[in-house]
Amino acid sequence: MLKQTPLPAPKMNYALPVGKPHAGTERAYDLTIKYTEGDIYDPTTDTYQKVRLRSYTGDTDGKTPFVGPLIEAAPGDTVRVSLDNQLPDDPSCLNASGTPDSPHCFNGTNLHSHGLWVSPTGNSDNVLLSLNPGVKFQYEYNIPADHPAGTFWYHPHRHGSTALQVSSGMAGALILKGDRKPQGKAGAVGATNGDLDTLLVSAGADAKPFPDRTLVFQQIQYACTGTNGKLKYNSDGTIDWSCKPGETGVIESYNQFGPGTWQDSDRWTSINGTVLPTFEGIEAGQVERWRTIHAGVRDTINLQIVRANFNAANGAPTQPTKANLPNFLKQICSGYDVPYQVAAADGLTMGDTFTSTKVTLQPGYRFDLLTVFPESGVYCLMEPATPKAGSVSNQNEPVNFLGFISVGGSKKIAPADITKTLVDALTASAKAHMPADVVDEVVADLNKTENGKPTPKLTRFVPHPTVTEEEVKASGQKLEELVFFIGTGDANVTQFAVGNSFDVIPYADYLVPKGAAPYDPNRSDRNLVLGTTQQWELRSYSVSHPFHIHVNPFQIVGIYDPSGKDVSLPGVAEADGDNQFAGLSGVWKDTIFVKTNLNPGQLTNPPKDYYRIVVRTRYQRYIGEFVLHCHILDHEDQGMMQNVTIGIPDGKG
């Protein structure tokens, strides 16, 4: 058994305050789902490509139809989202004899509030419903008064069509904003943590929230139809991604998904529905919060901000296309890196923030970044290269360009002083706005240093108490094992499976995890007990997969590479060039990349070359059935999902 690095004892074992149940506001949003015609800029050809895609309409921006509207609420609010499915009839939605793990029901839908801690049943976060064409339905999310404020998102989750709809742009940000300040000295009876929003406020007499930006990253992977109205294919059976004048881009086949298809397509990542946007209205020296959301399917996004260098362009292009991209990046995006502070993961504030110039977003991830731009001018928002080991597509991903950032103002800060400037601004805010019995602790946390460098902490803004080993033992629950696997079934058909055991057994002429199986809507794969705490271990025995579970978040205990090294500790560098896990120890999340070095057919007995992701979680408040799955959504649609049931303790209710 590999040695496990224990989490430090929590400094404070309490959570956010509990307000009056649903004492907030009723908020209503209308989303009509229909085919929408629009144009998406294609830098590869420097043209706007006509597309016809399923999309949300209603409370949306007609200028950017292929991203959902921002939903804003607060803890204690009730959010009602009315869905009106106006897509054409789809007989496959009603075919009960069909195979559930084959893509189907492309015009059926539902809605998932990704990351929200709300009920998974009834008309709340219920993804086991199918809203077929012609159906209207109102989701009602009763957000608890003690729910964390943070960055969440929403998207369709109809098994069999999730990837197709999300890749069409059917996804949007769901932001909860809070006004609860931390109360009471550490360790005092009744002490509570607060919302990060209360710290991100200017310190002057005209105190205002720091600028807050939301970036929804999407990969809209359309292909064009030929004169016969059908998708075009190459002689080898692969998609022909070319789009000729007069042709229309569509997403109508799961052949458009799979390893390497995003790169093969030559499409570009959009942000808030726009390809290659320019972010404006930014002042040098001003603290901003950037809420980043990976709402795509088939790309790993590393985020880097680089000072543009137009003065040294020497005739280089000022707008990138596919052909000139290497020259553009080399000459234009050649300045210094702008560091940022990673302050929240998957909507949940981190006690130990960390400074980064390249944070990794896997599908489903969110990170809140605190930024300060040191001087006026133009900056490049970059996607640096991703090594195969850290890629959701299991291949090396090249460097790419995401957009420009335009910064104004007269302030000028040395790049080396960016983090110090951020800490000084947060310290001034704390002194101006934090309660008297909390301010000294918050200020001391913000001004922590290590090896002479700022390492600000946000201990009094963490929403959940640490799950200790003692709590897990006292709960008496066994270790929950989960393994992802891709294999070949009886009909020589690829199967996407999840298993509950790490044991390996022979099957035909290869090895499989014992009991691993594709999704069965009529089977409950895990039966858990309300009010208990449990430790899980996650593995993959066949390529890497982002794991996501609904309802209850989990805390990362450790992420162990094949040699047993904990690569989630701060500053850890991996030999394969993938450092995406560094700094995640102790962090709360709802989605995590389950990394492995194993490809299909390489499983041995005993297994080797896999990573161990160890997490702990609490089953609080909500009972009912929901799902866990791989967040490569075409994997989920094809069976890499399980039903999870949380029941009351005596098992008889």
FENHU-V797584 format. One record per helix or strand of 2 or more residues. SS is the DSSP state (alpha for helix, beta for strand). FROM is the first residue (numbers start at 1). TO is the last residue. Records with the same first field share a line. If there is no record, write none. Layout:
# FENHU-V797584
SS=FROM-TO + FROM-TO
This chain:
# FENHU-V797584
beta=26-42 + 47-58 + 71-73 + 78-85 + 112-114 + 136-142 + 150-155 + 171-176 + 192-193 + 211-218 + 223-225 + 249-250 + 270-271 + 274-275 + 277-283 + 287-294 + 301-307 + 340-345 + 348-356 + 359-361 + 366-372 + 377-383 + 400-408 + 449-450 + 453-454 + 480-488 + 494-499 + 504-507 + 510-513 + 526-529 + 533-540 + 545-549 + 554-560 + 588-589 + 591-594 + 612-618 + 624-630 + 641-647
alpha=62-64 + 91-94 + 162-166 + 196-198 + 254-256 + 261-265 + 310-312 + 325-331 + 388-390 + 415-433 + 439-446 + 459-461 + 469-475 + 633-637
